Amino acid sequence: MAAMRKRPIPGSSGLVRAMSLFGDPVLHGVCEPVTDFGPSLARLVEDMYATMYAARGVGLAANQIGVPLRVFVYDCPDDEDVRHLGHVVNPRLVEADGVTVRGPEGCLSLPGVEAGTQRFDRAVVEGVTIGGEPVRVTGTGFFARCLQHECDHLEGRVYTDRLTGLRRSRALRAARRAPWARDG
C-alpha cells in the first residue's frame, strides 16, 4: 500500500478567486513586497493554487487575483515533462540566460489570446517561502518561461508587453475583441 500523504494538496482548502483581466490597473502596476508572513499570506497562497487549478493554468501571480503583492505559485512541467510545484514570496529573477526561444505564450488574465514570445531558456528565481525560508528555483525550457512570465507580472508587465510589430498588434486586437474585454 502506498504511503499516505503527510501534507494537504496545494489549493485543496483554498477559494477560487475572480481573475483580474487584461486592462485591470492591478496588472499594470509594480507589486509591493510581502512584509506580513502570518495566516493571511498562507490563505492567499492557498487561494492562488485553487484559482490557478480552476483556470487550468501552470502559474499565477497574486496581482492576477487583485492582490498587488510579490507572490506567485506554479505547477508547471519543464521540457522533459518533469513537474515543478511551489510558490515564491518576494521573488527576484536573478538569472535569465541561455538561448532565447520564441514559443507560444498565453496568460490566465488574457484568456484565449496566445502569441509567440521570446524568453530565455533558463531562469533562476530567489525569494522565500510563506514561512520565510530562503528558496531558489531553477527552471529550463517551458518552466523557465513560466518563471519569467510570473516575475514579469509582479513588475506590472504582461507578456504582450514583450511583443513587437505584427505579433503585438494581433495579440492586442484579439484581447480587445475577446468576450471578456472591458470595452467588449
ChimeraX attribute file (.defattr): number of C-alpha atoms within 10 A of each C-alpha:
attribute: neighborCount
match mode: 1-to-1
recipient: residues
	/A:1	3
	/A:2	4
	/A:3	5
	/A:4	6
	/A:5	7
	/A:6	6
	/A:7	6
	/A:8	8
	/A:9	11
	/A:10	18
	/A:11	20
	/A:12	12
	/A:13	13
	/A:14	17
	/A:15	16
	/A:16	18
	/A:17	16
	/A:18	10
	/A:19	19
	/A:20	19
	/A:21	21
	/A:22	23
	/A:23	15
	/A:24	15
	/A:25	12
	/A:26	21
	/A:27	27
	/A:28	17
	/A:29	15
	/A:30	17
	/A:31	21
	/A:32	15
	/A:33	14
	/A:34	14
	/A:35	12
	/A:36	10
	/A:37	13
	/A:38	10
	/A:39	9
	/A:40	11
	/A:41	18
	/A:42	15
	/A:43	15
	/A:44	21
	/A:45	25
	/A:46	22
	/A:47	22
	/A:48	29
	/A:49	29
	/A:50	21
	/A:51	23
	/A:52	25
	/A:53	19
	/A:54	13
	/A:55	14
	/A:56	10
	/A:57	16
	/A:58	19
	/A:59	25
	/A:60	30
	/A:61	29
	/A:62	26
	/A:63	28
	/A:64	27
	/A:65	22
	/A:66	17
	/A:67	16
	/A:68	23
	/A:69	20
	/A:70	25
	/A:71	31
	/A:72	25
	/A:73	23
	/A:74	24
	/A:75	19
	/A:76	22
	/A:77	19
	/A:78	16
	/A:79	13
	/A:80	10
	/A:81	10
	/A:82	10
	/A:83	12
	/A:84	16
	/A:85	13
	/A:86	16
	/A:87	24
	/A:88	26
	/A:89	27
	/A:90	22
	/A:91	24
	/A:92	17
	/A:93	18
	/A:94	13
	/A:95	14
	/A:96	21
	/A:97	14
	/A:98	12
	/A:99	12
	/A:100	14
	/A:101	15
	/A:102	14
	/A:103	15
	/A:104	12
	/A:105	18
	/A:106	20
	/A:107	22
	/A:108	20
	/A:109	21
	/A:110	24
	/A:111	16
	/A:112	13
	/A:113	18
	/A:114	19
	/A:115	18
	/A:116	18
	/A:117	21
	/A:118	17
	/A:119	25
	/A:120	19
	/A:121	20
	/A:122	21
	/A:123	23
	/A:124	19
	/A:125	22
	/A:126	18
	/A:127	20
	/A:128	18
	/A:129	19
	/A:130	22
	/A:131	11
	/A:132	14
	/A:133	9
	/A:134	12
	/A:135	15
	/A:136	15
	/A:137	17
	/A:138	17
	/A:139	22
	/A:140	21
	/A:141	20
	/A:142	22
	/A:143	27
	/A:144	25
	/A:145	26
	/A:146	24
	/A:147	27
	/A:148	23
	/A:149	21
	/A:150	26
	/A:151	23
	/A:152	19
	/A:153	26
	/A:154	29
	/A:155	17
	/A:156	17
	/A:157	17
	/A:158	21
	/A:159	23
	/A:160	24
	/A:161	12
	/A:162	14
	/A:163	18
	/A:164	12
	/A:165	7
	/A:166	9
	/A:167	16
	/A:168	18
	/A:169	13
	/A:170	17
	/A:171	21
	/A:172	18
	/A:173	12
	/A:174	16
	/A:175	24
	/A:176	17
	/A:177	13
	/A:178	16
	/A:179	12
	/A:180	15
	/A:181	15
	/A:182	13
	/A:183	9
	/A:184	9
